[in-house]
Amino acid sequence: MRRIMVILAAGIVLSACSSGREGGVVNNVMMDFGLKAKPEGYESESDKVMQRLNNVGPAELKRLNMVEQQGQVKFQTIAELKGKYYKEVKVFESFYPTEAQSITRAGSPDSDRGFNGYIVYSYRIYQSMRKDSSSEAEGETASIPTDITGRETYRYGFGASGEWSGSKGEKVK
């Protein structure tokens, strides 16, 4: 008896949510989860955010490189109590949009909806020539590529309409 009540309740909810038109809530949910074939030209909000991430990537790539261009002076030990200073800079080279997630901000007055978009940036470490003092190394340009590479993921906030606010990304582990 309990099973029948659950099935009836689910049926009532589903029929209440669906509208007589083709783009009803149930149809959209079923299409977004791959349970129903999408009509030609259908594009979910997450798909739109993924496309917009391709515009966010180049702008953020420039910003990240400007932040990292100062670099860091490091010391390389050559012998006991001897060594050289060099500058090391992380240069972001490319980006890859990976995911767009729908979110609801529960604490907000209107329960704002929006999206989080994720971009993975790949980078390479560059170093300068070795110098005798840290001040000399600081003035050098780090232009020698190393074999050290890596990736970092950043999260970006998008509004309910899928528009990027322009704010910088938050590094995600």
NUROLO-482374 format. One line per field, with one value per residue (C-alpha): residue in one letter; residue number from 1; x, y, z. Coordinates in nm, 4 decimals. Example, Ala and Ser with C-alpha at 12.3 -4.5 7.8 and 13.67 -1.06 7.14 Angstrom:
<pts>
res: c(A,S) .
n: c(1,2) .
c1: c(1.2300,1.3670) .
c2: c(-0.4500,-0.1060) .
c3: c(0.7800,0.7140) .
</pts>
This chain:
<pts>
res: c(M,R,R,I,M,V,I,L,A,A,G,I,V,L,S,A,C,S,S,G,R,E,G,G,V,V,N,N,V,M,M,D,F,G,L,K,A,K,P,E,G,Y,E,S,E,S,D,K,V,M,Q,R,L,N,N,V,G,P,A,E,L,K,R,L,N,M,V,E,Q,Q,G,Q,V,K,F,Q,T,I,A,E,L,K,G,K,Y,Y,K,E,V,K,V,F,E,S,F,Y,P,T,E,A,Q,S,I,T,R,A,G,S,P,D,S,D,R,G,F,N,G,Y,I,V,Y,S,Y,R,I,Y,Q,S,M,R,K,D,S,S,S,E,A,E,G,E,T,A,S,I,P,T,D,I,T,G,R,E,T,Y,R,Y,G,F,G,A,S,G,E,W,S,G,S,K,G,E,K,V,K) .
n: c(1,2,3,4,5,6,7,8,9,10,11,12,13,14,15,16,17,18,19,20,21,22,23,24,25,26,27,28,29,30,31,32,33,34,35,36,37,38,39,40,41,42,43,44,45,46,47,48,49,50,51,52,53,54,55,56,57,58,59,60,61,62,63,64,65,66,67,68,69,70,71,72,73,74,75,76,77,78,79,80,81,82,83,84,85,86,87,88,89,90,91,92,93,94,95,96,97,98,99,100,101,102,103,104,105,106,107,108,109,110,111,112,113,114,115,116,117,118,119,120,121,122,123,124,125,126,127,128,129,130,131,132,133,134,135,136,137,138,139,140,141,142,143,144,145,146,147,148,149,150,151,152,153,154,155,156,157,158,159,160,161,162,163,164,165,166,167,168,169,170,171,172,173) .
c1: c(0.0000,0.2826,0.4519,0.1322,0.1014,0.4592,0.4016,0.0765,0.2448,0.5312,0.2832,0.0906,0.4079,0.5327,0.2026,0.1791,0.5292,0.4784,0.2966,0.1073,0.3757,0.6896,0.9344,0.7807,0.9866,0.9787,1.0841,1.3734,1.4919,1.4688,1.6632,1.9316,1.9865,1.9906,1.6676,1.4928,1.6273,1.6958,1.5217,1.7454,1.8841,1.8186,2.0831,2.0801,2.1984,2.5032,2.5905,2.5724,2.8031,3.0520,3.0596,3.1124,3.4056,3.5878,3.5665,3.6673,3.9818,4.1863,4.1079,4.1998,4.5113,4.6396,4.5448,4.7148,5.0330,5.0360,5.0032,5.2844,5.5230,5.7068,5.8276,6.0276,6.4003,6.5467,6.8869,7.0650,7.3373,7.6461,7.8859,7.8870,7.8085,7.8272,7.5545,7.3789,7.0502,6.7958,6.4454,6.1653,5.8361,5.5225,5.3884,5.0356,5.0279,4.6830,4.3375,4.0729,3.7100,3.6069,3.2706,2.9666,2.7476,2.4143,2.4093,2.1563,2.2798,2.0640,2.1445,2.0413,1.7037,1.5724,1.7565,1.9714,2.0513,2.3591,2.6426,2.9986,3.2332,3.5699,3.8786,4.2069,4.5161,4.8445,5.1720,5.5478,5.8167,6.0795,6.4074,6.6678,7.0439,7.2236,7.3541,7.5780,7.3239,6.9501,6.9104,7.0813,6.8552,6.5483,6.6316,6.6732,6.4092,6.3120,6.3258,6.4819,6.2095,6.2350,6.0795,5.8614,5.4968,5.1674,4.7989,4.5764,4.1965,3.9983,3.6261,3.4273,3.0837,2.8090,2.4657,2.1302,2.1363,2.4842,2.6680,3.0152,3.0508,3.4085,3.5468,3.8727,3.8622,3.9059,4.1789,4.0386,4.2347) .
c2: c(0.0000,0.2367,0.1723,0.2590,0.5856,0.6817,0.6072,0.8068,1.1013,1.0966,1.0857,1.3809,1.5853,1.5048,1.5881,1.9127,2.0165,1.9370,2.1729,2.0951,2.2560,2.0847,2.2734,2.1746,2.1370,1.7564,1.7483,1.9870,1.7841,1.4585,1.6111,1.7572,1.4176,1.2346,1.0441,1.1982,1.2920,1.6621,1.8354,1.9892,2.3219,2.2550,2.4069,2.3855,2.6720,2.4646,2.4301,2.8084,2.8576,2.6087,2.8174,3.1360,2.9754,2.9857,3.3675,3.3792,3.1689,3.4141,3.7102,3.5168,3.3719,3.7290,3.8244,3.5188,3.5861,3.9507,3.8375,3.5833,3.7997,3.9282,3.5769,3.4654,3.4822,3.1485,3.0267,2.7291,2.5741,2.4844,2.3915,2.4253,2.7931,2.8815,2.9240,3.1447,3.3313,3.3050,3.4230,3.1729,3.2605,3.0555,3.1196,3.0031,2.8756,2.7326,2.6752,2.4044,2.4651,2.1494,2.1843,2.4027,2.3331,2.4819,2.6214,2.7745,3.0130,2.9038,3.1962,3.4681,3.6441,3.5433,3.2084,3.3300,3.0756,3.0692,2.8576,2.7730,2.7242,2.5512,2.6104,2.4201,2.6259,2.4613,2.6323,2.5990,2.7275,2.9601,3.0582,3.3329,3.3136,3.2488,3.5617,3.6321,3.8459,3.8360,4.1946,4.1038,3.8005,4.0158,4.2390,3.9466,3.8183,3.4569,3.3340,2.9868,2.7190,2.4252,2.0785,2.1738,2.1912,2.1726,2.2525,2.4632,2.4699,2.7885,2.8332,3.1260,3.2500,3.3066,3.4597,3.2925,3.4002,3.2514,3.5863,3.6083,3.8806,3.9539,3.8648,3.6725,3.2995,3.1143,2.8515,2.5057,2.2054) .
c3: c(0.0000,0.0870,-0.2496,-0.4358,-0.2409,-0.3282,-0.6973,-0.6951,-0.5213,-0.7721,-1.0587,-0.9213,-0.8722,-1.2208,-1.3838,-1.1852,-1.2935,-1.6580,-1.8827,-2.1949,-2.4064,-2.5339,-2.3079,-1.9714,-1.6551,-1.6615,-2.0275,-1.9592,-1.6601,-1.8539,-2.1459,-1.9151,-1.7524,-2.0842,-2.0184,-2.3146,-2.6564,-2.6974,-2.9870,-3.2481,-3.1339,-2.7629,-2.5376,-2.1585,-1.9393,-1.8414,-2.2103,-2.2463,-1.9462,-2.0949,-2.4145,-2.2136,-2.0316,-2.3662,-2.3446,-1.9771,-2.0349,-2.2463,-2.0191,-1.7067,-1.8711,-1.9161,-1.5607,-1.4082,-1.6040,-1.4902,-1.1279,-1.1677,-1.3745,-1.0645,-0.9926,-0.6946,-0.6238,-0.5155,-0.4062,-0.5618,-0.3445,-0.5448,-0.2644,0.1110,0.1846,-0.1866,-0.4394,-0.6900,-0.6965,-0.9757,-1.0541,-1.1123,-1.2831,-1.3456,-1.6975,-1.7757,-2.1326,-2.2055,-2.0585,-2.0734,-1.9653,-1.7808,-1.6097,-1.5438,-1.2418,-1.1466,-0.7923,-0.5568,-0.2917,0.0019,0.2314,-0.0116,0.0212,-0.3207,-0.3208,-0.6092,-0.8703,-1.0771,-1.2069,-1.1213,-1.4142,-1.3859,-1.5987,-1.5796,-1.6680,-1.7615,-1.6803,-1.7219,-1.4872,-1.6357,-1.4681,-1.5124,-1.5393,-1.2082,-1.0354,-0.7345,-0.5460,-0.4926,-0.6173,-0.9462,-0.9816,-0.9091,-1.2060,-1.4465,-1.6859,-1.6352,-1.9953,-1.9685,-1.9888,-1.7500,-1.7580,-1.4622,-1.5693,-1.3883,-1.3848,-1.1647,-1.1527,-1.0939,-1.0211,-1.1667,-1.0652,-1.3200,-1.2644,-1.3219,-1.6865,-1.7312,-1.7458,-1.5919,-1.3298,-1.4348,-1.0943,-1.0694,-1.0257,-0.7008,-0.6993,-0.6299,-0.5090) .
</pts>
